[in-house]
Amino acid sequence: MKKWLPLIGLLSLLMGIGCSHSFDKASEDSALQPTFSVDTLRVDTLYSRLSSATHRLIVYNRHEKAIELQKVLLDEKSSPHFRLNVDGRSGQSFSNLFIPPHDSLFLFVEATFPEGEDDLPTRYEAKLLFHCRGVVSKVLLEGIRLNIDHCEALSIDRDTTLLGNRPLLIRDSIIVHEGATLTLEAGTHLLLGDKAKIIVYGSLLAKGTPQNRILIEGIRRDELVEKVNYRLLPGQWENIQLLGSQKKHILRYTTIRNGRGGIILGKEKEALPIHLELEGCILTNMKGSALQATNAEIEATNSLLSNTMAPTLKLSGGNCLLQYCTIAGFYPFDRRQGASIDLSPTPQGSDPSVVLSHSVVEGTFTVSRTNNKKPTGGEIFFDNSKPQWISLSSCYVRSPLELYTQINNCIEAKLKPDSVFVALGKNKKTKEYTFIYNFKPYSDAPFAAQKKSNTAPLYDLEGNERHKTTAWGAYEAIEREREEH
């Protein structure tokens, strides 16, 4: 019998705990109130008729005794466009929610805002009320609605112009047929669904300006994690394919981002080259290449190609002229699979010809030098026996300059990139990842104060005036005192 006494004592203790008022009975003390993870829960800016991501609100009981929420509900006078979920149950009102001592309750909030009568941003608010022993606590829910137009797909067989009045959501694709021209006016904003792409057999003309850019991107605007918006993440839609023959495409001040690929120009079996002109363009955050071209004629000025998993600029045959451009190979989401610039002949054996003038080629690939051997690595990849493929004039490049036969007034990048550019994905003080990149050089960068060429554009990518001494690449330099906080 004695050997059972400790066990009986333990069971009695556990039963006593199980019957404790602290665990199975809510306190009647009105002074014991819940606290919340936020006072205001923001669902950010939503496009009309599209549901938000799910946002989490945590209700804490920081007391020694259990508490009970007699009611949790949305104020009747508040917006009906918010939805609640508690313990897998959806609704606008919940009763008798029990929170043990030093425990918490998770409440999930979603929102969908209707299309408005005008296109001005419209704020929606709701009060989320928590009734506990005669005391009512409030958490404010808020968000902003932007009207957008919805379209499953566009098939364009005649000259068509899209205006910049509202963002346009394309869930499937845009196809521009042979003989037709699609014109995007300044301010046009295209939102592309997960499988959406733009295929152009005719011509594409994008007429953005420094003050009113064109934007092509995925749908999502919520956050993957705190402070990391989906707009920074690649792989959210497919790509832009410029096909056909004897066509000329012109893109001015256009931003294309977060696709599985950027622009794919031409096909291997295309008889005649396709022409592409880029001015003031940004192609960034791609799982594939920013610009991939086969047997194409390309001219790019004041443009940024950056942050891709595949080679950022991949050229097979053709001719390419880049002036005052920045090609930057940084990709924080996975291991990079190619240099910033990758050159190769076409399958038919046609060699590429590339001219870089007053441009910057940077990235994470370092240069390796070993005694009595050719240097390797860097951000420009080409067959070492074919240095005539590329000509460099007044450029800052992370590549061994001794490999080139056509070179003039160039600087090999040997400094750490984050000492040269404003932001490369991290906060420079805390070292925390921000995934925000700003390729403006500081005024003391090796290429920041160079003589302006006769063919230099009057303004940089952002519309800032280029002075008699200007920076190579797409951006004018800024003073280091303006470094991010």
N, C-alpha and C positions, 0 to 999 in steps of 0.2 A: 504493500500500500504506500510505503514511504516513497518508492521510486516514482509514483504518479504525482506526488505533491507539487514538485516544481512545474510539471506540465499543467496541472490544474490552476496553479497560480498564474502562469503565463496566459492561459486561456481567459482567466478572469480579467487580467489586465487588458488583453485585446478587446474583450467584450465591453470593458469600461470605456475604452477609447472609442469603440464603434458607437456607443450610445452617448458620447460626449456632445453637448450642445454646440461645440465649436465645429463639428463636422456634419451632423445630420439635421441641424435645426438652425434656421436663419435667425440672426440677432434682431430684436425689435428696437434696438437703439437707433434712432434717426440720425445720430451723429456719425454712424458708420456708413459712409457713402462711397460709391465707386469712383475711380479715376480713369483717365482715358489716355491712349497713346498719342492722340492729337486733339487739339481744341477745334480745328477746322480740317476736314478731310476734302482735299481737292482732287477732282477727277480730270483736271487740266482742260485742254481745249479739245472738243469733240466735233467731228464732222456730223452734220445733220443726218439722222436716221441710221447712224452706225453706233453700235453698242460700245461702251467703254471696256477697258480691261477691268478685272476684278480687283477692288481695293480693299485692304484689310484695316479694320479698326479693332484694337484690343481694349477690352474693358477689364480693369484690374480691381481685385479686392486685396488691399494691402493691410487688412486688419487680422486680428487674432481669432475672429469669429466669422462664421459664414454670413453672407448677405443674400437677399433675394430682391430681384428687380420685378416689381409687380407688373410693370408695363414697359415695353420698349416699342416705340412707334414713331412714324413720321407725322409731324404736325399737319393737321388737316388743311391748313392754309398754305402749306408749302407746296413746292412743285411736285406733281405726280410722276415725274420722269426719273426718279431714283428707285432702285429695288434693293431689298435687304435679304440676307440669308443667314440663318443661325442654325448650327447643327444640322445642316443639310435641308432645312426647311426654308422655303421662300415665302415672302409676304411683306405686308406693310406694317404689321403689328404682331407682337409676341408677348406672352404673359408668363409670369411665375418662373423667371430664369434664376436658377440657384448657382451661386459662386462660392465654393469652399474658401476657407481662410488661406491667404497668401496664394491665391490661384487667379485665373483669368478666364475670360470668355472672348471667343473670336467671333466677330461680326463682319460680314462681307457686304460690300456695297458696289452696285453697278448702276450705270445711267445710260439713257438714250434720249437725245434731244430732238424734237421735231424740226422740220424745215420752217424757217421764219419768213415773214412777209418781206423783210429787207435783208440785205447781205451784210449788214453791220454785225460785228461780234456781239453776241447777246449772252448776258450772265444768267445762270439758273442757280437758285439756292433752295435749300430745304433744311428744316430743323429736325434733328433726330433727338427725341425726348426719352429720358430714362427716369422712370418713377420708382423711387425707393423710400419707403416709410414716410410718405408725405412730402418728400423733397424731390424736385424735378431738376435734373441736370440736362444740359444741352450740348450737342456737338453740331457744328454747322457743316452742311454738305454744300459744295459749290463746284461749278464748272462753267465753261464758256462754249457756246455753240457757234460754229461757222457753217453757213450754208454751202453745200456742194451739189453738183449735178452728178447723176448716176447714169452709167451706160454699160450694158453688158459687153458690147463689142462695137467697133467702127470699121466698116468696109468702105473705103474711099476710092471712087472710080472717076472723080472729076476734081478739078482744083477746089480746095476747101481751106478755109481759114478758121482756126480756133482762137477765140478771144480770151483775154485774161480776166473776165468778170468774176467767175467762180472757179474753184478747183473742180476738176472733172475726174471722177472715179471710173476707171476702165477695169472691169473684173476679168475680162477675157483678153482681147488683143485689139490693136489697131493695125489694119492692113491697108497700105497705100498701093494701088494697082499701077501697072505700067501706063505712062502717059499722064498721070495725075500728080499734082504737087500739093503737099500738106504744108500750110504755113502756120506757125505758132507765133502769135503776136506777143509783144512784151507783157510780162506778168502772167503768162499762161502757167497753170500749175496742174500737172497730170499726176494722178494717183493710180498706181498699177497694182492689181491683185496678185496673189501668190504665183499664179502660172501665166501672168500676162506678159506680152512682149509687143514690140512695135516692129513691124516688117514693112520695109519700103522698097517696092519695085520701081516706083516713080522717083520723086524728088522730095527732100525734106528741107524746109527753110525755117529757121528759128531766129526771130528778130528781137532778142532781148537787148536790154541796155544795162549799163552799170547801176543805174538807179532802179531799174525794174526788170530783174532777171527772170528768166524762165526756169522752172523747177520741175524735174521728173524724178519721182521717188516712189517708195512703197506706201502702204496705207497707214501703218501703225505709228501712233504718236505717244503711246504710253511708255513706261519705263520697264526695262528688263530687270534691273535692280535699281536701288536708290541712286539717283543722279546719272544713270546711264540710260539715255533715251534710245528707243528702237530706231530712231532716225540715224543713229550712228552705226547701226549694225548692218553688215552685208547680207546678201542672199534672200531678199524679201520679194523679188520679182525676177523675171527672166533677163531680157536684154533688148537692145535695139539692133536690128539687122538692116543694113543698107546694101541692097542687092541690085540686080539689073546691070546694064552696061551703058556707057556713054552718058552717065548721069552725074550731076554736080549737086552736092549737098552742102549747105552753108548753115553753121550754127554759131550764133553770136550771143555772148553773155548768157550761157545756158549751164545750169547745174544738173548733172545726172549722177544719182548716188544710190547706194545700198541694193544693187541688183546682184544676180548671180554672174552677170557679165555686164560690161558697159556697151560700147559700140563695136559691132562686128561688121567689118567693111569688106565686101567682095567675097568671091568664092574661088576655089582653086582652078576650076575649069572656065572661069570667066575670060572671054576672048579679049575684051578691051578694059582698060582700067577705070575704076570709079574714082571720082574726085570728091575730096572732102576738105572744107575750109573751116577751121575753128578759130574763133577770136573771143578772148575773155571767158573761156569755158572751164568748168570744173567737172572732172570725171573722177569719182572717188568712192572708196568703201565697197569694193567688188570682190566676190569670191573668185571670179575669173580675171580677165584682163580689163583694164580701163578702155584700151583701144587695141583691137586686134584686126590687122589688115593684111590682105593678100593681093599682090599686084595692083596696088592702089596709088593714087596721087594725093598726097596729104600736105596741107600747109596749115601750120598752127602758130598762133601768136598770142602772147599774154595769157597762156592757159596753164592749168594745173592738172596733172594726172597723178593720182596718189593712192596709196593704201589698198593694195590688191594682193590676193594670195598667189595668183598666177602672174607671169611677167606683166608689168604695168603697161608698157607699150611693146606689143609683139608684132613684128613686121616680117612678112614673107614676101620677098621681092618688092617691086614698086619703088617709088621715090617719095621721100619725106623731108620737109623743111620745117624746122622748129626754131622760132625766134622769140626770145624773152619768155621762155617756158620753164616750168619747174616740174621735173619728173621725180617723184619721191616714193621710194620703196619701203614703206612701213606698214606692217599688218599685225595687230596685236592679238588676233583671235585664233591663229593657227600658225603652223610653220609655213613660211613662204616657199613657193615652188618655182621661183624664177626671178631673175634680176629686174631692175627697173626698166631696162631696155634690152630686148632680145631680138637679134637679127638672124635671119636664115634665108636661103634661096627658096624659090617656089619648087614644087615637085618636078616641074619641067626644067629646072636649072637656072631660072632667071634670078640674078643677084639683086639684093636691095641696094639702094643708094640713099644715105641719110646725111643731112647737113644740120648740125646743131650750132646755133649762133646766139651768143649772149644768154645762155641758158644754164640751168642748174640740174644736175643729176645726183641725187643723194639716196641714202638708204642704210639698211642694217648689215649689208654684206661687206665684209672687210677685204682689203687687199693683202695678199700674202707674197712676201719676197724671200726667196731662198738663194743662197750663193750659187752662181753659175747656172741658174735656171730662169726661164721666163717668169715674170710675176703672174699671179693668177688671182681670181676673185674680183670683187668690186661689183658695181651696179650696171655695167654694160657688158653683155654677153654676145660674142661673135666668134666665128672661126678665126683663130690666131693667124692663119695663113691668108686671111682676107681682110687686112686692115683698111684696104681701099673702100670697103663698104661704108665707112663712116668718116665724116669730116667734122672736126671740132674747132670752133673759132670763138675766142673770148667766152670760155665756159668754165664752170666750177663743177668738177665731176669726181665722184669716188670711183676711180678706175686708174690703173697704171698708165700714165701718159706715155711712157716709153714704147708702148705697143703700137702707137698710131703713127702713120706716115703722113697724114693730112691734119696738121694741128698748128694752131696759132694763138698765142697769148692766152693760154689756159692755166688753171690752178687745180692741182690735185687736192681733193678734200681729205685732210688728215686730222682735222679737229673733231671732237665729239659733236655729233649733230645737235644735241640739246644745248650746246653752248653757242650755237649759231642761229637757231630758229626759236621763235617765241614759245611754242608749245608742241610737244611730241607725245601726247597721250598721258602724261603724268603731271601732277602738281609738283613744281620744282622744289617747293619748300617741304611739303609733307611726304613726297614720293608716292602718293596715292594715285592709282589709275583714274583718269578722267575720260579717256578715249577721245579726247578733243585734240585736234591737230591744227596748228596755225603755222604755216610755212613762210610767214614774213620773216626776213632776216633782220638781225640787229644791225645798227649802223656801224658797228665795229667788225662785222663779218668780213672775211677776206675779199668778197666780191661785191660789197655793198656800195662802194663809192668809185664807180668806174665811169669812164668817159662814155657819154651817150652816143650811140651810133647814128649815122645819117638815116638809117632805115628804122630807127626805134619808134614804137608807137608813142603818141603824146601822153597816154595815160597807162597806168598799170591795170591789173585785173580788177581792182576795186574802184577804178575811176580816179585814182590819185595821180596828180600831175607828175610826170617824170622830168627831173631837172637836168641841167647840163651834165652833172654827175649823177648817175642812177645805178641801181642794183641790177645785176644780172638776174634772170629768172622772172617769174610772173608778178612779183610784188616789189614795190618800193620798200626801202629799209625803214625801221622805226628806231627811236632812241631806246636804249636799254632801261632807262628810268620808267618806261611804260610797261615794264614786265608785269605779268599777271600777279594778282595778290593770292 
